[in-house]
């Protein structure tokens, strides 16, 4: 072995890439509460904002007081993953002025927030035929290797030291996206 070969070095800051938090998925939901024309408009809005085809959410219960039957479509949702999820999160945080409230985070670091007006997104304009729709944005943050717990063959528990905490995710969002967490 020659002396001019450098030994393997860790990443620049001593960070392990496998421990870095990453966005697993983002679920964007518009709850309409009724089927019909309003639901079709919500589908159109969600498709314009996310550039993906939405899926209808259906009722799992019956409530006669609210006029809801089992199996009745009540809203639409889109699940965004990979690079598109990061781009959408940047746009959604821009709409929220890079501010997220502290109570939006759960103990595992996932967070959600609401957007009251879809026309706040870049490139969206008010259309009187459609109206204004708000939406819920739910972000699931995980470390690499979480599939071990959910896979069918040889699944195992994730050790506590590999799970994300609320503070780690908040720190990651501040560093990567410049998010301000408001108490």
N, C-alpha and C positions, 0 to 999 in steps of 0.2 A: 504494500500500500504506500502510495507516495504522500509526501508531506504537504503538497500544494492543494490537496482536496480539502475544502472547508467542511466542517461537520454540519449536519442538518440543524437548522436554526428554527426557532419558533417564529410565529408571526410577529410583526414589528412591535406591537405593544405587549407582547406576551399573551395575547388573547387567543382563545381556542375558537375556531370557526364553528365548531359543533355546539358551542354553548351560546352562540349569538341568537337572540330572539328573531323570529321571522314571522311574517304574516302567512298563516295557513290559508285563511279564506276571509272574505267579507260577504255578509249577507245583507242585501238592501231590500227593505220591505215597505210596501205601501198597503195599509189596511183601509179598505173602503167601507166594509160593513154591509154591502149589498151587491147583488149581481146586476148585470145590465149595462147600460151606456156608460155609467160612471166607472165601472170596472174596466171597460174597454179603453177609456181615456187614460186610466191609471197605467194600463199595460203600455200604451203608446208613450207616456211620459217616462216610464222606467226604461223602455227600450232606447229612447233618445238620450237619456242621461248616462246609462251604463254601456250602451252599444252591444247589448246581449239580449237574447230572447227571454222574456220573463215567463215564470210558471205561476199558475193560479194556486192560491192556497184555499183549502176547503174547510168547512166547519166540521168539527168532530163531535159536536153535541147539538141538541135541540133546545131552544129557548123560545117559548111561545110569546113571552112578553116582548122580546126584541124582534120577533118575526124571523128567527133563524132556524133553519131545518138542518138535519144532519146531511152532509154531502153538498151543501150549498156553497158556491164560491164566494169568498169574502174579501180577498185581496190578491196581490201579486208580489212575487219575490224573485230576486236574481242572486245567484251565488257566483262570486268572482274570485279567481285564484291566480297565483303566480304573478307575472309582471303587470297584468291588467289590474290586479288588486292593489299593487303599490301605486300605480298611476291614479286610480280612482280615489285611494285614500288621500293622496296629495291634494286632489281637487276638492274632496269633501272637507278636509281640514282647512283649505283656503277659504271655503265658504264660511266655516266657523271661526275665521280669523286666527287659526292655529291655537285655539283655546278649547280645552276639554275640562269639564268639571271633575274633581277628584272622586266624587261618588259614582262616576260612570264606570269605574274599574272594579272588577270582581277580584277575589283573593288570588286567582290563578293568572291575573294580568289581562284577561280579555276585557274589552270595553265596548260601549255603545253610546251613540248620541243621536239626536234627532236634527233633521234639517227641515225647517218650516216652509220653505218655498223652493221649488225646483228651478225656478228661473234665476236663482242666485248662482247656479253653476255657469262656468265660462261657456259661451256659445249658445246658451238657452235664452229664448225670448218668450215674452208673454203671448199666448195665443188665446183669444176670447172663446174659441170653440172648445178648447180643452179646459181652461181654468187654471187654478193653482193647486198643486198637490205637495204635501209634505212627505217625508220618508224617514224611516229608522235605518241607521247604519250600525251593524254589529260586526266587530272585528275580532277574529280568533287569532291569538298569538301563541306560537309554540316554538320549542327548540327542535332541531333535527333529531330524529330518533324516536319520535312519539308514536310512530306506526307500530312499534314493538308491542304496545299495550292493546292495539286494536286489531292486529292481524289474526287470521283464523288459525294458522298453524304455529305452534310454539310461542304463543303470546306470553308476555311477562309483565310484571309491574314495573313502573318507572320509579326509580329511587328518588327520594326527596331532594337530594342535592342536584338532580337534573331537572326538576320542575321549576317553572317560572314563578316569580313572586310579583306582586303588584308594583313594588318599588323598582325592580329590574326593568319591567316594561315601561314604566314612566321615565326612567333614565334613558332607555333606548329611544323612546319617542322624542325626548328633548334633544338628544344628540343627533339622530338621523333626520327628523322632520322639523325640528325647531318648535315643538309644541310647548305651550305654556299650560300647566295644570293649575286650574283655579280651585281654591279651597271653598 
